[in-house]
Amino acid sequence: MTSLEEARSLLREFPVVDGHNDLPWALRKTGYDLDARDIAQHQNAHLHTDIPRLREGGVGAQYWSVYVRSDLPDAVPATLEQIDCVRQLLARHPADLAPALTAADMERARQDGRIASLMGAEGGHSINCSLGTLRGLYELGVRYMTLTHNDNNPWADSATDEPNVGGLSAFGREVVREMNRLGMLVDLSHVAATTMRDALDATSAPVIFSHSSARAVCDHPRNIPDDVLERLPGNGGVAMVTFVPKFVLQAAVDWTAAADENLRAHGFHHLDTSEEAMKLHRAFEERTPRPVATVATVADHLDHMREVAGVDHLGIGGDYDGTAFTPDGLGDVSGYPNLIAELLDRGWSKADLAKVTWQNSVRVLGAAEDVARELQATRPVSNATIESLDGREG
């Protein structure tokens, strides 16, 4: 049996829990026309994600990102539209996609042969400095929130913005505590290292990094420093390696900075993946060839993260349909077996790989649920405001 055949066999028993997929945002660009982008059929020409390729890739659970850009003036209703998009997808594809709110739901979906579908909000701007809105998102099914996206919000610093509050403000710490009380996972992808450390100090539940890699391997601020990885065993959290080339390959960091500047010079947002923006990207790439990440590049991050944090604290978060470029061998959601095969070739055991693909991510959600049950018996609902805790408006 080849390594790839072994990988596919393993994924049939312990499929991938992927921490982050931006399909709802990609569908927003079409006006949520789910007929035009029918994911029951191959969408290779338009998307990284569809049901046939999820099946081919051995995906058993997916956190669908209900992301909205942090510069949108109306982030809350836009987030609600993203949630509605996920609900529409679940209603259209009940034989393949199973709504999931708990770790037990994830296990039931696996037993039924369906893909457990959870939601994660990407960026604390989605709650508009309102703990009531946070609770509303939880009631609608959101099971993690990334504390920031690429820009700071009034209570938390982002990895890719200038420092503002020095990590988490007092209100930011209250957001973390209220997430703990709800059972919503605190996601530390995108946040500044100071915010990571403050959140680890404030939380009483395990955290996740839904799509981040190792800063010691690729020195990008979106990645996790070793001192933070070292804290995951004590916290019980999970770091889910991402595939985005500009976060995993050092040579791609500088190239991406230049490509992003090219987009901005032509009036596009640097995260724009529209056809017009991609045409500009391709022209830039013809002039300046793009450094190419590979499956081995991603595996190098997992090797390092295992050494620092331990295998019990690793997972996978590809960031498909949220990135313009992907590594060779990981071009879309069908590629996960290639990564597992690479790790098998490097001597990773099947037991350890089962932890990375399925068991760790299910465990961490269950642990957050356990903490929430304890806190709900002792901690009242928080109606704190940013004005009351930080002395200023959000």
C-alpha positions, 0 to 999 in steps of 0.5 A: 500500500502506498503512503497515499493509499494509507492516508486515504484509509486513515481519513476514512476512519478519522477524517479532517476537521478543517478549522477555516474555509471562506466559502460563504464569503466567496459566495457573497461575491455572487450575491449568494447565487447558490444555483450559479455555484452549486457545490453539489457539482464540481466548481473547479473553475470558480472555487476551492470547495465543493462537496465532491472534492470535500469527499475526495479530500477526506473532510469530516467536519468543516468550520465555515467562516462567517467572515466579513471585512473589517472595513465594512460599515455594517459588520453585524448584518453582513455577518448575519448574511454569512450565517444565513448563507451557511444555513442555506447550504445546509438546507440544500445539501442535507445528505452531505452536510450535517448541522453541528453545534457540539462535539457530540454532533461532530461524532454523530455526523462522522458515524452517519457519513456526513460532513459536520458543519460548524461556523466560526466568526472571523474578527471581533468587529462582527460583534460591534463591541456588544456582548449581547451581539456575541450571545446572539451569534452563539445562539445562531450557531457560531462556535468560535470567534477570531478576536481580530481580523487584519485590523485592530478593533477597539478592544484587541490588537491585530497581528497586521496592524499597529499596536493600539491597546497593547494586546487585549483591553479590559473589555477584550478580556471580558469578551474572552470570559463571556465566550468561555461562559457561552462555550464559544471557542476563542480563536487567536489566529490573526491577533498580535502576539501580545493579544495571544498572550493576554487571551491565554492569561484571561481564558479558562477554556482551551483556545484554538488557532483556526488557521495559523502556522509556526513563526519560527519556520516562517517569520510572518506576524500571522504565525504563532511564536514558539513561546505561545505554542509552548503554552498550549499543553497547559491550556489544552488548546489546538493550533491548526496549521494553515496552507496559505503560501505567504504564511508558510514559505519565507520567500513568499512573504516578500513576493506577496508584499509586492503583489499586494502593493500592485493591487492597491496601486490599481485601486483594489483591496489587497485581499480581493480575489475577483476576476479583475484582481486575479488578472492583475495578479497573474500579470504581476506573476508573469513579470515576477515569478511567484515562489511556490510552496509545497506539501513539504513546506506545510509539513515542515510547520507541523514537524516544528509545531509538534516538537514545541507544542506536542501532537495533542495540540495540532490540527488543520485549517486550510483557509480555502476560498480565502486565499488567492494562492495555494501550495502545490499538492494542496490546490483545493479541498481534495488535497488533504490526503497528500499532506497526510501521506507526506507526514506518514513518509516522515514517520508520523504514526497513524495514531498521531495523525488521527489526533491531528485530523480529527480527535484534537479538534473534537476534544477542544470543542468538548472541553469548551462545552465542559467549561461553559457548563461550570461557568454557567452555574457560577457566573452571571451573564455579562452586560459590561460595555466598552465604555464601562470597562475601557472608559471610551466608546467602541 
